Amino acid sequence: MTRPLPASSLLSPALSLPALFALSGLGCALTCAGCTSTTPPPVTASPVCVDADPAEEAPAVALDAEAQAEADEAARVEWIRGHYDKREVRIPMRDGKTLFTAVYTPKASWREALDAELGEGHERLPILLFRTPYRVAPYGEDEFPAKLGPHEQMLRDGYIFAYQDVRGRFMSEGEFVNMTPHVDDKKSDADIDESSDTFDTVEWLLANVEGHNGRVGQWGISYPGFYSAAGMVEAHPALVAVSPQAPIADWWYDDFHHNGAFFLPHLFNFIASFGVVREELTTEWPPRFQHGTPDGYQFFLDLGPVANANARHFHGSIPFWNEVVAHPNYDDFWQARNLIPHLREVAPAVLTVGGWYDAEDLYGPLAIHAAIERQDPDSRNTLVMGPWRHGGWARGDGDHLGDAHFGSPTSLHYRPFVERRFFAVELEHPSARDYAECGALPTAYVFETGAMRWRQFDTWPPKDASAGALYLGAGTGDRLTPHGSLVAKAPTERKAFESFTSDPAYPVPFTTDVDKGMTREYMTDDQRFASRRPDVLTYVSDPLDAPLTLAGPVDAQLWVSTSQRDADWVVKLIDVYPGDAEDHEHLARGQHMGGAQMMVRSEVLRGRFRDDPSQPKPFVPNKATELTVHLQDVLHTFAPGHRVMIQIQSTWFPLMDRNPQSWVENIYEAEAEDFVTAEHRVYRDAKHPSVIRFSTLPTPALDVELGEGIGALRCGPG
């Protein structure tokens, strides 16, 4: 439950924002005691008033979904206009450039009403800062957004919100630099980075915004998550609570690079608009790229080599695309954009948030939390990992993603019990009284997929986890093991391997969906379509007799060879459901859980970077070579009767670009004739044991009473 609003507010304590906005937006009289109304936005359809007697009303004309959404948004805008004052300012930085910032301050009359209804303290409120490269529209002091703050309840609590265009974007002066390198030793005012810009912004807000309590917080998702993480380094003393959410940490491992493999549509589709050079200050986005088809697989196949992107479409006009293709290795250009080494002297309280199924930024949250634990152990450092897509905790219910369901509305749980609590307590907001009886947040608050429950740990990865391993073994004749099995014992065979032909002209698709880019659901997709390809190897365990809980990093240590001199190695960890598994309500048409091969984790290694990402090295043709694919972390329970599956393949299109497989010094300069077929082998014998390594935890019974370390946080409002 959420805290009721004061009676003087537009909102009834009994109604949520969407429900009440639907009423006020349609011009219905509010009948709750003490409620007042603002001028409703204009609508074209007849109002439907739920408090009226249907027998006394003329038939209503129902709004279609689009019109209803527009009416709801208009009502939200009017509510914010009625409760917040807006001021647009240019905040000077130490080098003389100014950054455009919109400041939203709760109206004095609303603060008084909050004091009267909920208790004193609203005359001085904390500041919440949001810095973004994606613009802080709407522009104009008379124009108001339909949303403020991390989520609805924090909007209703009343904070001072400051939204800022980062340096060089939209209405802010200066030069924009992607993933601004941090300057450790600032010798003059010309040495600027996101830490200094954040410091200067906080300093100005404290001196020029009235009614604050001297405490500042910051949050952001994705790229704004990077700005939050970078802004908390050498933090301003007043910046006491920061929440980097799905933050980018290092673009060699986040977003469009994964261990050197290039996630082609993710960068192409993004940078085609985001990367257009800004000629002057502007409030508008450049036009989006027009693919001419919804079929991304065909579009990027027809594109041919990556070099054709400039030849056919960008024509050298996108500077960052040019920089990416000029730096195919992890050289100084990329290393300077690695934030991890600089995460020292951070804000005293940090809440890092990520999603287990974040197709864009899974590496960042895990790496940033771990770096702070190592490099700034005195900070109050909490990691939250839920069963979410990119930013899924901030939108929707979080009860399912694609064909995977999670048993409860995880996003609705996170917002009041974790995020609101974190900021309220650390920023000393009056709503902190809702959490007066709560202890500290755990170091790690992590959703256990498979078992569909939250768990709490005092370290991540859990310190009491035990090492586990499954080796690639011989097939058993089972229909699920046409190639091989997964077994607990190391192989003893003298020579054993599986092979497949990898043809860049016919790459394995990463999804069955027709889409122009990276689908948000692909990390939960049923992989049956891939296991039926001849160029995908599958290794499957016997049905489990007892639950198996994996916690922490998963590594695939493989012995491989190729008949050519380069190759990519994609590894997927999959939960295979029994044939009689029951369906659930969120399945798409034609999908069934019986026999489903649900992806738990997947990752790729561009083989040339197997030893050093900064020093690419060709394979010796047909020579067995050891490499490790780091699949990143999981917390997943394979239930009894389920099987563990590993898939290994070399193409994953168009999610990642195609490797020519012949040797090219700069893979982004490969020509069509460089793309050749190759025979790849995966070895599993005594001399070359390929193994999946992980850590395991004891699996508590699914009906266990909530106790220490198990179950959802419940301390808070209601």
Protein Blocks (a to p, Z undefined) as FASTA:
>chain_A
ZZdddfkbmbdfkbcfklmmmmmmnopacfbehiacddddddfbdcddfkbcfklpccdd
dddfklmmmmmmmmmmmmmmmmpccdddddddfkopacddddddddfklmmmmmmmnogh
ilpccddddddfebpadehjkbccfbecjblklmmnopaddddddehiajagcjddehia
cdfbacbfklgcfklmmmmmmmmmmmmpghiehiacdddehjlmmmmmmmmgopafklmb
ccdehiafblklgojbgghiacfklmmmmmmmmmpccfbdcfbdcddddehpablklmmm
mnmpaklmmmmmnnopamklmmmmmmmbccfklmmmpmklmmghiafbdcddddfklckl
mmlmmmmmmmmmmmmmmbccddddddbdehklmgcjklaghjbcehiafklmmmmmmmmm
mmmmmnopaklmmmmmpccddfbdcddehjlpadddfbdcdfkbccddddddddehiakl
mmbccdfbdcfbfbdcddddddfklccdfbfbdcfbdcfklmmgcfklmmmpfkbccddd
dddfbdcddedjdddddddddfblbdcddddddddddfklccdfkbcehiafehpacdfb
dcdddfklmmomklccdddehiacdddddebjadddddehiacdddddfbdcfkbacdek
iacfblmlccfklpccdddddddbfklccdddddddddddfkbccdehiacdfbdeZZ
